[in-house]
């Protein structure tokens, strides 16, 4: 069985822990990066952001997950485009993906030099196929022949509610659009907090809308957006599909963050260690359990 580990919404708190765990277990993954969340992380720890992006580029695969993540208003995003200010100016989904590609490539060029980065595509060092994932939707647009010339030339097309036009356009722009088969379940309180923020403050926002820069290590937030099930629950669901040749697992970087941030006086290390110092160990146990079932770990650009 081929297993494809995929992580959404990075680079953010938790990405470093995920990368360290993957390295310790000699496993590669696909990271679907989001510009707005990454931008928030830069304001907190630019050095760590650059180190994580360098690691992902050199050792894993990169996917485009939009710049805005729809500001968590998914239905409006797919029906009308992203509302970006109080004049009702909109940014299309495809333009949101282009903005994300350009934004990430700017930082890749800063790390590796402009001559090494092809600004027309979003690719890691050993990657030749562009990957995309729509925020908040399990949609697919894949042509196996793009991955392997020996494969049949046909389109795998699966839509989730309201994504047909946008998925088609991104596919035409050169992306292979991936959803997932299983998700490691977690809470999404910060998504609700973001929607509430916009609803409460929409009339007073000046200029372009930006999602709130939540401190994921604060006393208020460090328990939010955490896993709600053990790794074995995920494994058990996967084993019901063990006859499948390929399984894509969806996870989110921030679910694996530690609860304690150095010099944060609002939270004691004793509390964070008690509750959330072993999140990366859960990921490691999941990986090693799958290895016992002879799983082969691959990145999504090697799907065929």
JORAMO-V280978 format. One record per run of one state. SS is the DSSP state (h for helix, s for strand, l for the rest). FROM is the first residue (numbers start at 1). LEN is the number of residues. Records with the same first field share a line. If there is no record, write none. Layout:
SS->FROM-LEN  FROM-LEN
This chain:
l->1-1  11-4  25-5  34-1  60-1  65-4  73-1  81-1  84-6  92-1  113-1  117-13  133-7  148-7  159-5  173-2  178-4  184-2  187-2  202-25  228-3  240-6  257-12  277-2  293-3  298-2  303-2
s->2-9  30-4  61-4  82-2  90-2  130-3  140-4  155-4  175-3  182-2  186-1  227-1  246-7  296-2
h->15-10  35-25  69-4  74-7  93-20  114-3  144-4  164-9  189-13  231-9  253-4  269-8  279-14  300-3
